[in-house]
Amino acid sequence: MKPSAEIRPEGTDATLNEIAMLHRQSSGYYRDIADAMEQGDDTGSGYFTRLAEYHDGMLETVNEILSDMSGGVHTPSRSAETYLKKNEGRLNQALQSKNTAELAELAHENERGISNGYEHALGNTQLIDFAKELLQKQHREVLIWVNRADRFKTVPQDFNDHYDLDKK
């Protein structure tokens, strides 16, 4: 029997669909977290809202390319599920108990998982050059958000402008 990669090779459209799924899921979860935060917790809810907006922007860029490509229907694999999706029980428990530290840890692990997804995607030898360039550019931004998520665990976001892209 052939390995699954030979049966259904993951070309550019499949790879971009999986990256899009990571951003789509993350955006939704981060919006849910921001909505569930305490009314007076501007730092926490603002941070998760910014995370959602960042994922929306990344998703929009990937979707623009996908809409220009003519590809078949692709069903994302389980590897396209975010860390938050895979740990939904922990997420729900942290939301119910309003455990900001746990939510921050989950966000950090989720962003690291997305970075790993980009590394896996960039290792795909079947990627078209323009898609590889886009993923490399986006991965640089993902790494910035990995650092922000790590920092959010210990430093209030109000004082966390060190990694801002706008200041370069």
Secondary structure, DSSP 8 states (H G I E B T S, - for coil): ---HHHHS---HHHHHHHHHHHHHHHHHHHHHHHHHS-TT-HHHHHHHHHHHHHHHHHHHHHHHHHHHS--------GGGS-HHHHTHHHHHHHHHTT-HHHHHHHHHHHHHHHHHHHHHHHT-TT--HHHHHHHHHHHHHHHHHHHHHHHHTTS-GGG--TT-GGG-
